[in-house]
């Protein structure tokens, strides 16, 4: 199992600004826990996401000397990608590609077709600078806006992204509407068809139904999962009421239950979980 820890997702909608010094200390502790990927910050407009306006200040203060974690930064357009690729510390550039026209306009102020052109430019930048693009198919399990949604739409846009050379794609349940049935259907179709692809899951979920979602994806062949400590997070551009992330603590429980070796530094993780209490107050 590949675990992507998402403090960026947890921080981006937080009500008050988390001081840079506190962010750095928390992120450095998470790096000690040795997650596979750390979604740590973003290169987006500070007006849109003021909480992460200090990402450029954070990067030089991160201790990458002993961690096996790879850094992922979210970008919303080509300009953000151009800013991100200059940092050697960053391995992945994440881009939210929504298959809901309404949400894509709301999130990045571009249509789906315009966003596809952005993906091509971002992918080219990644190739030129030895980075990897991580595409999130947001609203991948449905949307609350009345935009047309079905599995064929997911498959259509997934194929478009693959054609551009993108090797990492995660299906994102941006507003927590996925269920075991549609999770199983999508992953069981996509994973055998694209065996060379890195296909992940980024679920938002209420506390009572997280396990059935992870179980459905795991049993359908998904081996990469996003989560955040204490389940904090959600997309502030999506709805007024945020639906949180899968809690990393629950992912560790799931792994233990299914005898999955995560190679996480448990002591470092426990310390990070304690720090989160003070970070997210």
C-alpha positions as CSV (number, residue, x, y, z in Angstrom):
1,X,0.0,0.0,0.0
2,X,1.2,3.5,-0.9
3,X,0.1,6.2,1.6
4,X,-0.2,9.9,0.6
5,X,-0.4,12.1,3.7
6,X,-2.2,15.3,3.0
7,X,-1.4,18.1,5.4
8,X,-2.0,20.6,2.6
9,X,-5.6,19.4,2.2
10,X,-6.0,19.7,6.0
11,X,-4.5,23.2,6.1
12,X,-6.0,24.9,3.0
13,X,-9.5,25.4,4.5
14,X,-8.5,26.1,8.1
15,X,-10.1,29.1,9.6
16,X,-7.0,30.9,10.8
17,X,-3.6,31.2,9.4
18,X,-1.1,28.6,10.7
19,X,2.2,30.4,11.3
20,X,5.0,29.4,8.9
21,X,7.2,28.2,11.8
22,X,4.5,25.9,13.1
23,X,3.8,24.5,9.6
24,X,7.5,23.8,9.1
25,X,7.8,21.9,12.4
26,X,4.7,19.9,11.7
27,X,5.8,19.0,8.1
28,X,9.3,18.0,9.3
29,X,7.7,15.7,11.8
30,X,5.6,14.1,9.1
31,X,8.7,13.6,7.0
32,X,10.2,11.6,9.8
33,X,7.2,9.3,9.7
34,X,8.2,8.2,6.2
35,X,5.0,8.3,4.3
36,X,5.4,7.5,0.6
37,X,4.2,10.9,-0.5
38,X,3.7,14.1,1.5
39,X,1.1,16.5,-0.1
40,X,2.7,19.5,1.7
41,X,1.8,22.8,0.0
42,X,0.5,24.5,-3.1
43,X,1.4,27.1,-5.8
44,X,-1.9,28.8,-6.2
45,X,-3.2,32.3,-5.9
46,X,-2.8,33.5,-2.2
47,X,-6.2,35.2,-2.7
48,X,-7.8,31.8,-3.4
49,X,-5.9,29.8,-0.7
50,X,-4.3,32.3,1.7
51,X,-3.5,29.6,4.2
52,X,-0.7,28.3,1.9
53,X,0.7,31.6,0.6
54,X,3.9,30.8,2.4
55,X,4.7,27.5,0.6
56,X,7.9,29.1,-1.0
57,X,9.1,30.1,2.5
58,X,8.4,26.6,3.9
59,X,10.3,24.6,1.3
60,X,13.9,25.6,2.2
61,X,13.2,24.8,5.8
62,X,12.1,21.2,5.2
63,X,14.6,18.5,6.2
64,X,14.7,16.0,3.4
65,X,18.0,14.4,4.5
66,X,16.7,11.2,6.0
67,X,13.1,10.8,4.8
68,X,11.9,8.4,2.1
69,X,8.9,10.7,1.5
70,X,8.5,12.4,-1.8
71,X,7.0,15.9,-1.8
72,X,3.9,16.8,-3.8
73,X,2.7,20.3,-4.4
74,X,-0.7,21.3,-5.8
75,X,-0.9,23.7,-8.8
76,X,-4.0,25.2,-10.4
77,X,-2.5,26.3,-13.7
78,X,0.7,26.4,-15.8
79,X,2.0,29.5,-14.0
80,X,1.9,27.6,-10.7
81,X,3.6,24.6,-12.3
82,X,6.4,26.9,-13.6
83,X,7.0,28.1,-10.1
84,X,7.0,24.6,-8.6
85,X,9.3,22.8,-11.0
86,X,12.3,24.9,-10.0
87,X,12.4,23.3,-6.6
88,X,14.5,20.1,-6.5
89,X,12.8,19.0,-3.3
90,X,9.4,18.6,-5.1
91,X,8.9,15.3,-6.9
92,X,5.1,15.5,-7.8
93,X,2.9,18.3,-9.2
94,X,-0.7,17.7,-8.4
95,X,-3.5,19.2,-10.5
96,X,-7.2,19.0,-9.7
97,X,-9.0,18.0,-13.0
98,X,-12.7,18.1,-12.4
99,X,-15.2,16.2,-14.6
100,X,-17.8,18.6,-13.3
101,X,-17.8,21.7,-15.5
102,X,-19.3,23.7,-12.7
103,X,-16.7,22.7,-10.2
104,X,-13.8,23.2,-12.6
105,X,-14.9,26.7,-13.3
106,X,-15.4,27.3,-9.5
107,X,-12.0,25.7,-8.6
108,X,-9.7,27.0,-11.4
109,X,-11.8,29.4,-13.4
110,X,-11.4,27.3,-16.6
111,X,-13.6,24.9,-18.5
112,X,-12.8,21.2,-18.6
113,X,-11.4,21.5,-22.2
114,X,-9.2,24.5,-21.1
115,X,-8.0,22.5,-18.1
116,X,-7.0,19.7,-20.4
117,X,-4.8,22.1,-22.3
118,X,-3.3,23.1,-18.9
119,X,-2.6,19.5,-18.1
120,X,-0.7,19.0,-21.3
121,X,1.5,22.1,-20.5
122,X,2.0,20.9,-16.9
123,X,2.9,17.4,-18.1
124,X,5.5,18.8,-20.5
125,X,7.0,20.9,-17.7
126,X,7.2,17.8,-15.5
127,X,9.0,15.9,-18.2
128,X,11.4,18.7,-18.8
129,X,12.2,19.1,-15.1
130,X,12.2,15.4,-14.0
131,X,9.0,15.7,-12.1
132,X,5.8,13.6,-12.2
133,X,2.3,14.9,-12.7
134,X,-0.3,13.6,-10.3
135,X,-3.8,14.2,-11.7
136,X,-6.8,14.2,-9.4
137,X,-10.1,13.5,-11.2
138,X,-12.2,15.6,-8.8
139,X,-15.9,15.0,-8.5
140,X,-14.9,11.5,-9.8
141,X,-17.8,9.8,-8.1
142,X,-20.6,12.4,-8.7
143,X,-21.2,16.1,-8.0
144,X,-23.8,18.2,-6.2
145,X,-24.3,20.7,-9.1
146,X,-26.5,18.8,-11.4
147,X,-23.8,18.3,-14.0
148,X,-24.1,15.1,-16.0
149,X,-22.2,12.2,-14.3
150,X,-21.8,8.6,-15.2
151,X,-18.9,6.0,-15.3
152,X,-18.5,6.6,-19.1
153,X,-17.6,10.2,-18.4
154,X,-15.0,9.1,-15.9
155,X,-13.5,6.6,-18.4
156,X,-13.5,9.2,-21.2
157,X,-11.5,11.8,-19.3
158,X,-9.3,9.2,-17.8
159,X,-8.3,8.1,-21.3
160,X,-7.7,11.7,-22.3
161,X,-5.2,12.1,-19.4
162,X,-3.5,8.9,-20.2
163,X,-3.1,10.0,-23.9
164,X,-1.2,13.1,-22.6
165,X,1.4,10.8,-20.9
166,X,0.2,11.3,-17.3
167,X,1.2,8.3,-15.3
168,X,-0.3,9.0,-11.9
169,X,-4.1,9.5,-11.6
170,X,-6.2,9.5,-8.4
171,X,-10.0,9.4,-8.4
172,X,-11.2,12.0,-5.9
173,X,-14.4,11.9,-4.1
174,X,-14.5,15.7,-3.5
175,X,-17.8,15.9,-1.7
176,X,-18.1,12.5,-0.1
177,X,-20.7,11.0,-2.4
178,X,-18.9,7.7,-3.3
179,X,-20.2,4.3,-2.2
180,X,-18.9,0.8,-2.3
181,X,-20.8,0.1,-5.5
182,X,-19.4,2.9,-7.7
183,X,-15.9,2.6,-6.1
184,X,-15.8,-1.1,-6.9
185,X,-17.1,-0.6,-10.4
186,X,-14.6,2.2,-11.4
187,X,-11.5,0.7,-9.9
188,X,-12.2,-2.8,-11.1
189,X,-12.6,-1.5,-14.7
190,X,-9.7,1.0,-14.7
191,X,-6.9,-0.9,-13.0
192,X,-6.9,-4.0,-15.2
193,X,-7.2,-1.8,-18.3
194,X,-4.2,0.3,-17.3
195,X,-1.8,-2.0,-15.5
196,X,1.2,0.3,-15.8
197,X,-0.7,3.3,-14.3
198,X,-0.4,4.5,-10.7
199,X,-4.1,4.7,-9.9
200,X,-5.0,6.0,-6.5
201,X,-8.0,7.0,-4.3
202,X,-8.6,10.3,-2.6
203,X,-11.8,9.9,-0.6
204,X,-13.6,12.4,1.5
205,X,-15.9,10.7,4.0
206,X,-18.0,11.0,7.1
207,X,-16.5,9.1,10.0
208,X,-19.1,6.3,9.9
209,X,-18.5,5.1,6.4
210,X,-14.8,5.4,5.7
211,X,-14.0,1.7,6.1
212,X,-16.5,0.5,3.5
213,X,-14.9,2.9,1.0
214,X,-11.4,1.8,1.6
215,X,-12.4,-1.8,1.6
216,X,-14.2,-1.5,-1.7
217,X,-11.2,0.2,-3.4
218,X,-8.6,-2.2,-1.9
219,X,-10.6,-5.3,-3.0
220,X,-10.8,-3.8,-6.5
221,X,-7.1,-3.5,-6.8
222,X,-6.4,0.0,-5.6
223,X,-3.1,0.2,-3.7
224,X,-2.6,4.0,-3.2
225,X,-4.6,6.0,-0.7
226,X,-4.7,9.7,0.4
227,X,-5.4,10.5,4.0
228,X,-4.8,13.2,6.6
229,X,-4.2,12.9,10.4
230,X,-7.5,13.2,12.3
231,X,-9.4,13.3,8.9
232,X,-9.1,17.1,8.8
233,X,-9.6,18.7,5.4
234,X,-11.8,19.0,2.4
235,X,-12.0,21.3,-0.6
236,X,-13.0,24.9,0.4
237,X,-14.1,25.5,-3.2
238,X,-16.6,22.6,-3.2
239,X,-19.4,23.3,-0.7
240,X,-20.1,25.4,2.3
241,X,-19.9,22.3,4.6
242,X,-16.6,20.5,4.2
243,X,-16.6,16.7,4.2
244,X,-13.3,15.6,5.8
245,X,-10.5,13.3,4.5
246,X,-10.0,9.7,5.5
247,X,-8.2,9.8,8.8
248,X,-4.6,8.4,8.6
249,X,-5.2,6.7,11.9
250,X,-7.9,4.7,10.3
251,X,-5.7,3.8,7.4
252,X,-3.1,2.4,9.8
253,X,-5.9,0.4,11.5
254,X,-7.0,-0.9,8.1
255,X,-3.5,-1.9,7.3
256,X,-3.0,-3.7,10.6
257,X,-6.3,-5.5,10.2
258,X,-5.4,-6.7,6.7
259,X,-1.7,-7.5,7.7
260,X,-0.4,-4.9,5.3
261,X,3.2,-3.7,6.0
262,X,3.3,0.1,5.6
263,X,6.9,0.7,6.8
264,X,5.7,3.8,8.6
265,X,7.8,5.1,11.5
266,X,5.1,4.6,14.2
267,X,6.8,6.6,16.9
268,X,7.3,9.6,14.6
269,X,3.7,9.3,13.4
270,X,2.4,9.3,17.0
271,X,4.4,12.5,17.7
272,X,3.0,14.1,14.5
273,X,-0.5,13.2,15.6
274,X,0.1,14.9,19.0
275,X,1.4,18.0,17.2
276,X,-1.7,18.1,15.1
277,X,-3.8,18.9,18.2
278,X,-1.9,22.2,18.5
279,X,-1.7,22.9,14.8
280,X,-5.4,22.5,14.2
281,X,-7.0,24.4,17.1
